[in-house]
């Protein structure tokens, strides 16, 4: 290998034990260039001790671009040079390019929920939302216990079907960053429920970038977003511009 690259989702965030894994900082690379594309810290609250350790680990990188706008600020706080905010790798492909992987379109109208976090309020909201719009609720999940959270349960669909369920849904409810990213790329009307964890900055960052903060549900008795359609022409223009900038940044940090 000529270059080792880190990226992207929460690679520099805490592991299950609350610490971090040096492997994701490429600490094993001794005599090659190290770069990072769309690296994500996943959160914003770090102790001074952790940030000091991060600074030492990141100082050996020759180029860094990050996924969240908050991460840009954290790197500046550590005096680490940053090439700026870039798109998640899934957004470097267009919706049309992802669509080529789909083998069949899901028929009918339905509400889809893709839920990562244990948030009973989200589960109940999805059920009531589907009832409000008079459509069946489908739930996709890689964890079987979600069968109890409401909706027709679709366990661990393969990639083509997973993409198809999101693309063809009438409404899509999610607390997932990548669920949000695919909804934006497929121009699917989505409703965002921020995670009840410390990692919500990931979701907020992509919503801020696309000026879609108004898709966040704060009142679980409010179904008014059914009547507020996303202007995807404007959003698509933003993503196209950011995609071109991100690809340019990626090439720059590779070739520098």
N, C-alpha and C positions, 0 to 999 in steps of 0.2 A: 504493500500500500504506500502511496505517496502522501496521502493526507488522511487523517482520522477526523470524522465529523460527529458531533453530538446533536441530537434533535429527536423529538421535540416535546411531547406532552409530559409535563411535570418531571422532566429528567433531573432537574436540580431542586426538586421539592423533597420534603421529608418522606422517609420510608415508614413502614408500619410501626417501627419502634421509635418514631419521632425524630430520628437522626437523618443522615443522608448517606448515600453510597458513593464512595470516591470513584468507582468504576465509571459512573456517568459523567465524571469530570475528566475521564481518560487519563487517570493517574498512572496507568500502566504503560502509557506511551512515553518513550524517553528520547527518541532521536528523529521524530517525524513532526511535521506541522499538525497542529490541532486547531480546528475551527468549530463553530457552532451555528446551526441554522434553525431559527424559530425555537430556540431553547426556551423552556417554560419553567419558572419556579413554582407555579401552581398557587402561590399565595403571596402575601405581602408582609406578614408579621414574622420577623426573624430576630433572634437575640443578637446582641452586638458580638458575642463570641462566635456564633454561626457565620455572621457576615465577615468577620475577620478570617475565618477558615476558608470561606468561599473566595475571598480576595486572593489568598495564596494559591488556591487551586485554579482560579480563572486567569491569573497573571501569565500562565504559560500558553494561553491561547493566542494565535496570531490574528484571529478575526472572529467576532461574535455578533450575531443578529438574534434578536429575541422575539417571542410571539406576543407578549403582553406589553401594553404601554407602561404598566406599573413596573415591569422588569427593567425597562430602560432607566427609570428613576433609581431603582435599586443598584444597578451597575454604576451609575454616576455617583451614587452615595459611596460606593466602594472604590471610586477612582479607576474603574475598569473601562477601557475604551469600547464603545458599542456602535455598531453600524446602524442601529435603529430597530424599529419594529417592522416585522415582516409577517406575511400570511402563514398560517398553518399549512403544512405540505398538502393536505387534502384539498386546499383551495387553489393550489397551483394548477390543478386540472379544472377545466370548465365543467359545468353541469352536463353539457353534451358529451364530453369525453367520459365522464362517469356513467352516463346513460348507456354507452356502448357495452358496458359490462352486464347490463340487465337482460335477463333471458325472457322474462314475461312481465307484463304489466298487471298489477293487481286490479281486479275489476270492482266496480261499485263505489259508492261513496261511503266514507268512514272517517272516524277520528282515530288517530294513532297516538299512543303514549309510549315514550321511551324514557324510562326512569332509572337513574343510577343510584340515587340515595334513598335511604329509609326515611321518607317524609310522608306520613299518613295524610297530611293536608293535601299534598299533590295527588295522591291516589284517589281521595274522595272528590277532589275538584275535577279530575279527568272524567270520573263516572258521571258527575252532575253536569259537566260541560256537554258530554255526548247526549245526555238526556235533553238538555236545553236546545240543542240543534237538531234533535231527532234523528241521530245517526248512530250506527253501531260503534262500539269502542273496541279497538284492537290494541293489544299490548305485546310489544316485542321485548324479550329479555334473555340474557345469557344465564340467568339465575332462576332455578325452578321455583323457588319459594314465592316469586311474584305472581304465581297462579292465583293467589288468594287476594290480590289487590284490585281485581275488577277488570272486566273486559275479556274478549276472546283472546286466550293466551297463545302466543306464538313463540315457542321455545327455540332459542339459538338458531335463527334463520341463517342460511349461508349468505355470503356477501351480495350476490345478485338480488336475492329476495329482500334482504335488509334494505338495500338501496331502493328497490322498487316500492316497498311499503312506505318509505318516507316520501319518495317522489310523487306517488299517486294518492296520498292521503288528502282529504278535503281540509282537515285541520290537523296540526301536529303539535302535541304538548310534550315538552321535554325540560329536563334540568341538566342535560348533557351538553358539553361544549361541542363535541363532534356532531351530535344530533342537530344542534343549532347551525353548525357550519354546512352540513349537507342540506338542511332546509333552505338556507340562503342560496346555496349553489343550484338547487333544483327549483327555486322560486315557489316553495311551498309555504302557504299561510301557516305560521307557527305562533305558539304562545310559550313564553319562557317563564319557568319557575326557577328562581335562583336557588342553588344548593344550600341546604341548611348546614353547611360546613364552612371552613376557612378558605375553600378553593373557588369561591364564586367570582373572584376577580378574573378568571379565565373567560367566563361567559360574558361578564360585563365589558371586557376589553373588545371582543368581536362585535358586540352590540353598539358600543361607543364608536367603533371604527365605521360601522355602516349606518350610524344614526338611527338605530332601531331600539333605543332604550324604552320606547313606549310599548314594546311587546312584553315587558315584564309584568307579571301578575303580582299585585301586592294585596289585593282584596279577594279572598277565595269565594266571595258571594257575587263577584263581578264577572259577567260574561259579555261585556260590551265589545271585547276585541273581535267577536264574531262579525261585527258591523264595521270594523276598521280594517280595510284591506291594505296590505303592504304595497307601496309603489316600487315594484321590483325593477322598473326601468332605471330609476335613480340608483337603487342599490347595486344593480349590475354594473353600472358605470363606475361606481366606487370600487367594486371588487376588481374590475378589469384594469383600472389604473393601479391599484395596489398590487395586483398580480404581476404586472409589467415591472413595477419598482422592485418587488420581492425577487423576481428572477434576475434582475440586474444586480441586486445586492448579493445574491447567492453566487453568481458568476464572479463578482468582484472579490469576495472573500476567498474563493477557491483559487483565483488566478494571481492574487496579490503576492 
